[in-house]
Amino acid sequence: MLKTEGLGYWYQDKDQPLFQDINLEFDIGQSYAILGHSGTGKTTFLSLIAGLDKPKEGDILLGDRSLKKIGLTNYRRKDVSIVFQAYNLFTYMSPLNNLMTAMAITGAKHAGDKVYAKQILNDFGISEELALRNVQHLSGGQQQRVAIARTMACDTQLVVADEPTGNLDEDNTRDVIAQFQKIAHEQQKCVIIVTHEPDVADQCDHQFRLENKQFTQLA
């Protein structure tokens, strides 16, 4: 589904890349964890496959289409959903309106359908009462579930998450990763998670470690 070919990235000096010649494949219906110490470049890698930045060399393919041809704006709008550690919800809105807004912006199949949005939120443990509250009145775990539910509402096949459990306790972490697995396996999406937590990585179908400028498959 998603493939990197000879991917490389550096900041100022090409002779000091964060990573180089990266060739990986990610399939739908599977979850992937990317492990690595702080500063190794795992979040930068995620930003490339999320279309937030451009590689310095190599290419990223969605199916047989290069992101260069798709265009990063179109790619972000139609093909990929991003879950951030800080949730990145509209804090002045309710969970329901967060989903409705995201569906409208992306032109999702169910845009404008409140019943559909409420059902997705309910599937992720957000009751109708909670769905109408301001998101600032929800717990961290509830806000992260809303952020994940938003990815479901937007119909994209690729879901990427940057340290999505970094602000959560053990119980909420386990619940959130279970939700990502549900998205991958039941909804047949490709889920890629950056994490520094081995326990989180162990719950994914596949694991990669970024170290010494290269990726190593662990599982």
Secondary structure, 3 states (H helix, E strand, C coil): CEEEEEEEECCCCCCCCCEEEEEEEECCCCEEEEECCCCCCHHHHHHHHCCCCCCCEEEEEECCEEHHHHCHHHHHHHCEEEECCCCCCCCCCCHHHHHHHHHHHHCCCCCCCHHHHHHHHHHCCCCHHHHCCCHHHCCHHHHHHHHHHHHHHCCCCEEEEECCCCCCCHHHHHHHHHHHHHHHHHCCCEEEEECCCHHHHHCCCEEEEEECCEEEECC
